[in-house]
Amino acid sequence: MLAIDLRGKRALVAGVADDGGYGFAIAKALAEAGATVCAGTWPPALNIFLNLLERGKIDDSRRMPDGALLQFEKIYPLDATFDTLAEAPEEIRGNKRYKDVGDFSIAGLAQRLVQDFGDRPLDIVVHSLANGPEVKKPLLAWRASGWCRATAAGCLLQRRHWRAIRGRWRSRPAANTECG
């Protein structure tokens, strides 16, 4: 493990919904380095993820080298395909997995972060979202077209994310990466 001291830093990892993806692994590594970690979770997976945590079903994966369990400071609903709640079609806003979670848009997430932690709530943002039918398959089984769709969607969503949180850093970010 790379020795990085992130004590006193707050990270947001968008795209955590279970213990099997990159987002979870990144969140765990950030916590091991001392950061407090918030997660953005797709609303249809939110209750499932919360139940996995509450019932201890993924405790083995959450266990860190010091024996402590990975803790999420906050877990927010996030459907990053929508910049604002108004952009979400009524059929989605009224869906049983969405209707009770509040504003699940990128702007809604940014607003909740400010409400919970003040005007400059974040030090680290990790975009770990993947969209497309291929993401359920092992990486080497992805078709090229599926890879291109998932990558293009991810880059677009990352740009939206950066725009929504611009100016919300607690400290100057060391790197500002963006798909180009």
C-alpha positions, 0 to 999 in steps of 0.5 A: 500500500502506498503510504499517503497521509489523508488524515483530516481530508474528506473524500466523496466517492461516486459510484459505490453500491456494493463491495465488488467495484472499483469505487468500494476499493478506492473508498477503502484505500482512502479510509486506510490512508486516514480520510473520511469517506462519503459515498454517492450511490445510485438510488435503485441500489441505495437500500440494498447497499445500506442493508448490506452494511447494516446487516454486516453482509460485507464486513469481511470486505470492509475490514481494514488492516488495523481491524477496523471496518470501513465507515462511510461518513455519509451515503448520498443518493446519486443518479449522475445522469441528471444535472438537476432534479428537474431533468429527471423524467416524472417516471423516474422521480415517481419510481419506488426506488427514487421517490423517497430519497430526495434530490438525487441529481448532481446539483442535489448532491452538491447542495447536501454536501454544503448543508452537511459540511459547509461551503467547502466540504470536499478535499477529494472527489473520485468518479467511479461511475460506469454505465452500460450493459457491459459493466456486469461482465468481467472486464476482459469479456467486454465488447469494444462497443460496450467499453466505448459506451461505458467510457463515453458515458463515464467521461460525460458524467465526470465533466458534469460532476466537476462542474457542479462541485467547482469551488467547493474544495476545502483545500486546493486539489492536487490534481484536476483530471477530466476526460477530454 
